[in-house]
Amino acid sequence: MADQQDKTAFSKRLDHALDLFGVPPKGKGRQVTVGKMFGVSQKAANKWLEGISLPDTMRIAVIAEKLNVNVEWLTYGAGPINTESLPGSPGSRWKRIPLISWEQAGHYDKFDAKTAEDWTWTDVETGVRTFALIVKDDSMMPRYEPGATVIVDPDREPQHRNIVIFRWKKTDDVSCAQLLIDGPNRYLKPHNPDFETFLVDEKNPQIIFCGTARQIFMTY
């Protein structure tokens, strides 16, 4: 649980970010504006601004994105205030996201992004819980070699021909394949031709979808 010092420090950073964004100051409508901007009551907004309580982790990420500040800076006061530390135009869409293991991806609902040790960047449109994976084996060969980075949105509903991340219920292993939909049937087609396409059992699914790939790129 956050102590009072953390709450006070967060409120000061939030105030600074709101100043930079052009939100009216305290006493001139700041509390009302913050409530409307982030879909919370004026009472909740007041608690953030006065250092009484903190937003949850996911809401802090939303606030940071809206105010165009670095989520690590807003949360902990770490790193630059700007949303990007790389060169780019003022309108750049680059976002910093956690780079996690495949095991963590299989249970992402239990993963706390603030504990991530590694980070990467994406410029694709994604949700606030987006994460990245590094391909470690030949499962995505020959199209994607080990070392490829996969940007995954766990909140995006997979569609026909999307590349998806999924977890086997029986073994808890996490893998990647292309989703193919044919009428009422859904199939998962591995990238590696040495692995067989399989039919998803809709009545008793043998897998759990963990996210939809939004971008894949190689580093050479």
FENBELLIN-V919309 format. One record per residue. PHI is phi in whole degrees, 0 to 359 (NA if undefined). PSI is psi in degrees with one decimal (999 if undefined). Layout:
phi:PHI psi:PSI
phi:PHI psi:PSI
//
This chain:
phi:NA psi:138.2
phi:291 psi:139.4
phi:272 psi:176.7
phi:296 psi:-34.4
phi:298 psi:-41.4
phi:296 psi:-42.1
phi:295 psi:-42.6
phi:294 psi:-42.7
phi:296 psi:-40.2
phi:297 psi:-43.8
phi:299 psi:-35.9
phi:292 psi:-41.1
phi:292 psi:-39.7
phi:298 psi:-44.7
phi:301 psi:-43.3
phi:296 psi:-43.8
phi:296 psi:-38.3
phi:293 psi:-37.6
phi:300 psi:-46.5
phi:295 psi:-31.0
phi:280 psi:-14.8
phi:93 psi:18.9
phi:284 psi:137.9
phi:307 psi:145.9
phi:290 psi:171.9
phi:301 psi:139.2
phi:87 psi:-7.5
phi:235 psi:20.1
phi:111 psi:7.9
phi:298 psi:-46.3
phi:301 psi:-45.3
phi:296 psi:-44.1
phi:296 psi:-44.5
phi:298 psi:-42.2
phi:301 psi:-44.7
phi:290 psi:-39.1
phi:297 psi:-36.0
phi:242 psi:14.3
phi:65 psi:38.0
phi:234 psi:168.9
phi:288 psi:160.5
phi:298 psi:-31.9
phi:296 psi:-43.8
phi:294 psi:-43.2
phi:299 psi:-41.1
phi:298 psi:-39.3
phi:295 psi:-37.3
phi:295 psi:-45.4
phi:289 psi:-28.3
phi:263 psi:2.5
phi:72 psi:29.0
phi:271 psi:-35.4
phi:210 psi:165.5
phi:249 psi:147.0
phi:293 psi:161.0
phi:287 psi:168.6
phi:303 psi:-45.0
phi:294 psi:-37.1
phi:289 psi:-34.3
phi:299 psi:-40.1
phi:298 psi:-39.7
phi:294 psi:-44.1
phi:299 psi:-46.1
phi:299 psi:-44.0
phi:296 psi:-42.9
phi:295 psi:-38.4
phi:270 psi:1.5
phi:61 psi:41.9
phi:236 psi:160.5
phi:292 psi:127.3
phi:296 psi:-33.1
phi:293 psi:-37.5
phi:294 psi:-46.5
phi:295 psi:-37.7
phi:283 psi:-47.3
phi:240 psi:-8.7
phi:78 psi:18.7
phi:259 psi:142.5
phi:77 psi:-174.4
phi:287 psi:153.6
phi:289 psi:-29.4
phi:293 psi:155.3
phi:288 psi:-16.1
phi:222 psi:143.6
phi:249 psi:10.8
phi:248 psi:161.4
phi:298 psi:145.2
phi:174 psi:164.7
phi:288 psi:160.3
phi:303 psi:-25.7
phi:265 psi:16.0
phi:302 psi:142.3
phi:262 psi:6.8
phi:299 psi:133.7
phi:229 psi:145.3
phi:268 psi:129.3
phi:227 psi:154.7
phi:290 psi:139.9
phi:256 psi:113.1
phi:239 psi:175.2
phi:275 psi:163.4
phi:295 psi:-34.5
phi:297 psi:-42.7
phi:294 psi:-35.4
phi:296 psi:-32.9
phi:292 psi:-19.4
phi:227 psi:48.8
phi:294 psi:-26.4
phi:297 psi:-20.6
phi:261 psi:-1.4
phi:270 psi:134.1
phi:258 psi:111.6
phi:303 psi:-28.4
phi:289 psi:-11.3
phi:269 psi:-4.0
phi:297 psi:136.4
phi:265 psi:-25.3
phi:239 psi:148.2
phi:221 psi:158.0
phi:216 psi:-173.0
phi:235 psi:152.6
phi:216 psi:149.8
phi:245 psi:9.3
phi:274 psi:152.8
phi:291 psi:121.4
phi:217 psi:169.3
phi:277 psi:174.2
phi:287 psi:-16.9
phi:261 psi:13.3
phi:300 psi:143.7
phi:222 psi:172.6
phi:235 psi:149.8
phi:232 psi:153.1
phi:250 psi:126.9
phi:293 psi:126.6
phi:253 psi:-17.2
phi:227 psi:-162.8
phi:265 psi:15.7
phi:295 psi:-22.1
phi:249 psi:11.3
phi:289 psi:153.4
phi:269 psi:-4.7
phi:289 psi:-43.4
phi:238 psi:121.8
phi:273 psi:162.5
phi:306 psi:137.0
phi:106 psi:-14.8
phi:295 psi:145.1
phi:258 psi:128.6
phi:248 psi:121.8
phi:266 psi:122.7
phi:237 psi:131.1
phi:254 psi:109.5
phi:288 psi:-11.5
phi:255 psi:3.5
phi:266 psi:123.5
phi:293 psi:124.1
phi:291 psi:139.4
phi:242 psi:171.5
phi:306 psi:129.7
phi:77 psi:1.6
phi:290 psi:151.4
phi:270 psi:129.2
phi:235 psi:154.0
phi:256 psi:133.7
phi:216 psi:160.2
phi:241 psi:130.6
phi:287 psi:126.2
phi:296 psi:-38.5
phi:289 psi:-41.9
phi:252 psi:-15.6
phi:73 psi:6.7
phi:288 psi:146.8
phi:248 psi:134.8
phi:218 psi:-175.9
phi:220 psi:141.1
phi:199 psi:171.1
phi:267 psi:132.0
phi:275 psi:127.6
phi:239 psi:129.2
phi:244 psi:124.3
phi:229 psi:97.4
phi:63 psi:-127.4
phi:279 psi:-5.8
phi:262 psi:143.1
phi:238 psi:133.3
phi:238 psi:151.8
phi:243 psi:117.9
phi:254 psi:110.0
phi:297 psi:151.6
phi:290 psi:-38.7
phi:284 psi:120.9
phi:295 psi:-11.5
phi:285 psi:-12.6
phi:254 psi:147.2
phi:270 psi:147.8
phi:289 psi:140.6
phi:228 psi:152.8
phi:273 psi:130.7
phi:283 psi:126.5
phi:283 psi:105.4
phi:289 psi:-27.5
phi:281 psi:-36.5
phi:221 psi:73.9
phi:305 psi:132.7
phi:273 psi:-2.6
phi:225 psi:163.4
phi:236 psi:125.3
phi:289 psi:133.0
phi:251 psi:-15.0
phi:162 psi:167.1
phi:247 psi:129.6
phi:292 psi:132.1
phi:250 psi:-18.4
phi:196 psi:139.9
phi:224 psi:130.2
phi:215 psi:155.8
phi:254 psi:149.2
phi:247 psi:121.8
phi:251 psi:999
//
